[in-house]
């Protein structure tokens, strides 16, 4: 169960970052993640407190119809239940033709079983044509499949 909890949040974040162009552009994406590597223990409340690492591949479709096939590496960590806005924090590095960028996001579980998440975050270009650019991203993950949308800012 913990494995599926972390899988959902991380899988979604990883493939969301495949898009890009020199101007502001919206995009949609769908990704499939590999099985997560889960590390964890007992949290401050006595419950499970885990993190995970996952890799993903997917397809990003830009508003102009062009498609990209990024790969991503993400880490996620559940947060203690102390009233924070997000149950899980996620950080990803995404590589695609012509660019490398990162995602920083927060996710919440959408069901009691903690096998489904919705996330929101920011994008930052690290290298190539997206270097120095920022963006926004949202996505939903269920069953290892993440689907979402985003925008690179000018």
Secondary structure, DSSP 4 states (H G I P E B T S, - for coil): -HHHHHHHHHHHHHHTT----SS-EEEEEEEEEPPPEEEEEE-TTSSEEEEEEEEEEEEEEETTS-EE--EEEEEEEE--SSS-S-SEEEEEEEEETTEEEEEEEEEEE-STTS-EEEEEEEEEEEEETTTT-EEEEEEEEETTEEEEEEEE--
